[in-house]
C-alpha cells in the first residue's frame, strides 16, 4: 500500500531516473530516429480520433454504435499519448506517468474489445454499400414503374370521363325532348320512368365530372404565395346560388397566406363548404378560421351539420365512400377524396373531428408562404 501511495505522490517526479539519452549508448542518429518515429506515430494517433469525433459529431443523430466510436477514439488517443511520452522521456524521465497512461490505455482497449464483441451480431446484420445501392436501384425502378402506371391510369380516367360525357349529355337531352314532346300523351308511370332517366343521367354526369376533376389534379411545382381569403371568395362566388337556396351563413376570418395553387385551393374550399351545407338539417352555419404554427398554417372549417360517429371518420376521404344513401343526400362520394388529393399535393394534411348530431370540423395543414 505504501508503494501505491509513494507512486502517486511522485507521479511527476523525475529525480530517480536519468533522461533516456543517458540510459545506455545512444547515437544521435539512433536517438533522433526513435524520437521522430514516436512523434510521427503520436501525430497520426492524435489526428485519427479528431477525424472520428468530427464525423461522429456530424452524424450523431443517425449513426449506430455510438459508444464504440467514442471508445475507439479514446483508445487511439491514449495509444498516441504513450508514444508522445516515450519521445519526451529522452529529456524528462516520467516513468511513473508513463506507466499510468499505459494502464489507462490497457483498460480502455479491453472495454473497446468487449463492446466490439457485443455489437458483432448487430454489425453482421448491417447491409453493405453494394447491397444498399442494389436496394436503392430496385426502389427507384419500382417508383418509376408506379409513376408510369399512375400516369397511364390518370390518362385513362381522363379520357374515359371526357368521352363518356358526350353520349350522356345526349341521353339527357333526347330524354328531355321526348318527355316534352309527349308530355300530354304519357301516363303517370311513363312520366315517372322519364323522370328517373333524367335524374340518373344528371347524377352520373356529376360523378363523371368529379372523376375527371380527381384525375386532372396534378403535382404543381410552380406554387406561389396564395391569399386564402381570395381563394375562398372564388368558392363563394361559384356557390352563390346554393348558398342562397339554403340560406347558409358563411363566416370567414382573415387567414394567413400559404404556398400553393389558388385554383386548387378554391376547389378545396368549395368542396368543403358544399359538404357542410349539404349535410345540415338546420340553417347551415360555417366558420373558417386559421392560425400560423411554426412553418405551417392550420385552417379550421367548422359547421353545425349532422356530424358523424368516430367509426366513420377514417372512411370519408376515400372515393365513392358514402355514409348516407343518395335518397337522403345527393353527391358522387368523391368530393372529400378530391380535398385530400389537393391537400397532399401541397405537402399538407387534412383531418376531421366530429360528433354525431353536433357538427364537424375539418382541419387543414398547409405550408406557410
SULGIQUI-V65275 format. One record per helix or strand of 3 or more residues. SS is the DSSP state (helix for helix, strand for strand). FROM is the first residue (numbers start at 0). LEN is the number of residues. If there is no record, write none. Layout:
SS/FROM/LEN + SS/FROM/LEN
//
This chain:
helix/1/8 + helix/19/3 + helix/27/32 + helix/65/23 + helix/94/31 + helix/128/53 + helix/187/29 + strand/223/4 + helix/227/11 + helix/239/7 + strand/248/4 + strand/256/4 + helix/261/17 + strand/284/9 + strand/295/8 + helix/309/6 + helix/334/11 + strand/348/7 + strand/358/10
//
